[in-house]
Amino acid sequence: MSTATPWADGRLLSLQPRRPGVLFGRMYEDPGVDLAAFPPPGARVLCIASAGDTAAALAAAGHQVTAVDVNPAQLAYARARLTTGAPAATGAAERLLALGRAAAATALPAWRPAALERFLRLDDPAAQARHWHRHLDGPGLRLLLGAALRPAGALAGGLHPAFRAVLPRRFDTVLRARLARGFARHPNADNPWAWRLLLGRELPGAGRVGRELPGGGPPVRLLHGDVVEHLERSPAAAYDAVTLSNVLDGPDPAFARRLRAAVRHAVRPGGIAVLRSIREPGPAGPGAAAEDRCPLWGVVRVVRL
Ligand SMILES: C[S@@+](CC[C@H](N)C(=O)[O-])C[C@H]1O[C@@H](n2cnc3c(N)ncnc32)[C@H](O)[C@@H]1O
């Protein structure tokens, strides 16, 4: 069956070359959420390959990891990082983030790197929340984010149409609220995603998630293809847990129905599925989104099957 996901194009922006490229040089999800929900070490787990960080973290925790990606460039990149310790590269997402940071640093003194570093060294969420509201989340940031992220904004307007349709309508306001939620909850000083997003740098002295992935770490089975097709073809109850970020951000509702059926087939009864989405939550609420130290997520749904 042919894939119906726009992620197969390997393009985040309409203007990117037509061949698939590396979209994510790093990952923007906190495997602590998955590890807390998953069965004890040794479980058969499936994740999306993306940049390889989550696969490495799950393998380091002792799980038997399969990582799948429909974008061949992303899979080759994750393979190089996981097996030979290849250095992290800059993907399309990091280029966009760097543009945003450069615009903010030029226009807003509180967003210059030295000032941001002082903010990122804080370890008291209450102090971080005060700093965020007093110094960082001002009218200048609102203007910049509005210009970039409103539906016809400089960034949102240039996205691949399937992803443009996924972004919450006022993503500028939504994103500021998600950042405020994260800074009010998780200490910056040891939050790799706060450093990565705000400063474009890795957390100084970071643990495994923040460092280059050591090649030759615990083996990860890497597969190219659509994860829905992989789950459909897998033996029943082949996995104890799966974590699937962004897989439903783009495809149509029929794809979502196929994915749910495929997860029920391939994950054993009592197993766990984690689904992350950038969308705003529906009636079921945000799930564990606030617990993810990466503040970008709208929904992190943890389901026991
Ligand atoms: C997991 S997310 C990566 C962004 C995420 N926020 C992160 O932190 O890395 C997107 C990745 O999922 C892959 N992907 C999306 N849908 C897929 C599918 N149906 N099958 C396999 N890979 C898929 C994309 O190619 C991309 O590498």
The ligand as an SDF file (V2000), in Angstrom:
LIG
                    3D

 27 29  0  0  0  0  0  0  0  0999 V2000
    9.5330   12.4410   15.0950 C   0  0  0  0  0  0  0  0  0  0  0  0
    9.2850   13.8670   14.2100 S   0  0  0  0  0  0  0  0  0  0  0  0
   10.7250   14.7540   14.4260 C   0  0  0  0  0  0  0  0  0  0  0  0
   10.4030   15.9810   15.0600 C   0  0  0  0  0  0  0  0  0  0  0  0
   10.2860   15.7800   16.4920 C   0  0  0  0  0  0  0  0  0  0  0  0
    9.5860   16.8820   17.0000 N   0  0  0  0  0  0  0  0  0  0  0  0
   11.6140   15.6170   17.0990 C   0  0  0  0  0  0  0  0  0  0  0  0
   11.7350   15.9480   18.2280 O   0  0  0  0  0  0  0  0  0  0  0  0
   12.5310   15.1430   16.5050 O   0  0  0  0  0  0  0  0  0  0  0  0
    9.2720   13.7340   12.5660 C   0  0  0  0  0  0  0  0  0  0  0  0
   10.0060   12.5340   12.0310 C   0  0  0  0  0  0  0  0  0  0  0  0
    9.0390   11.5190   11.8860 O   0  0  0  0  0  0  0  0  0  0  0  0
    9.1690   10.9560   10.6140 C   0  0  0  0  0  0  0  0  0  0  0  0
    7.8450   10.4340   10.2500 N   0  0  0  0  0  0  0  0  0  0  0  0
    6.6860   11.1120   10.2340 C   0  0  0  0  0  0  0  0  0  0  0  0
    5.6680   10.3120    9.8600 N   0  0  0  0  0  0  0  0  0  0  0  0
    6.2000    9.0890    9.6700 C   0  0  0  0  0  0  0  0  0  0  0  0
    5.6570    7.8390    9.2770 C   0  0  0  0  0  0  0  0  0  0  0  0
    4.3690    7.6870    9.0110 N   0  0  0  0  0  0  0  0  0  0  0  0
    6.4870    6.7860    9.1800 N   0  0  0  0  0  0  0  0  0  0  0  0
    7.8150    6.9070    9.4530 C   0  0  0  0  0  0  0  0  0  0  0  0
    8.3830    8.0730    9.7950 N   0  0  0  0  0  0  0  0  0  0  0  0
    7.5940    9.1600    9.9180 C   0  0  0  0  0  0  0  0  0  0  0  0
    9.6410   12.1040    9.7360 C   0  0  0  0  0  0  0  0  0  0  0  0
   10.2520   11.6830    8.5500 O   0  0  0  0  0  0  0  0  0  0  0  0
   10.5870   12.8340   10.6710 C   0  0  0  0  0  0  0  0  0  0  0  0
   11.8930   12.3530   10.5900 O   0  0  0  0  0  0  0  0  0  0  0  0
  1  2  1  0
  2  3  1  0
  2 10  1  0
  3  4  1  0
  4  5  1  0
  5  6  1  0
  5  7  1  0
  7  8  2  0
  7  9  1  0
 10 11  1  0
 11 12  1  0
 11 26  1  0
 12 13  1  0
 13 14  1  0
 13 24  1  0
 14 15  1  0
 14 23  1  0
 15 16  2  0
 16 17  1  0
 17 18  1  0
 17 23  2  0
 18 19  1  0
 18 20  2  0
 20 21  1  0
 21 22  2  0
 22 23  1  0
 24 25  1  0
 24 26  1  0
 26 27  1  0
M  CHG  2   2   1   9  -1
M  END
$$$$
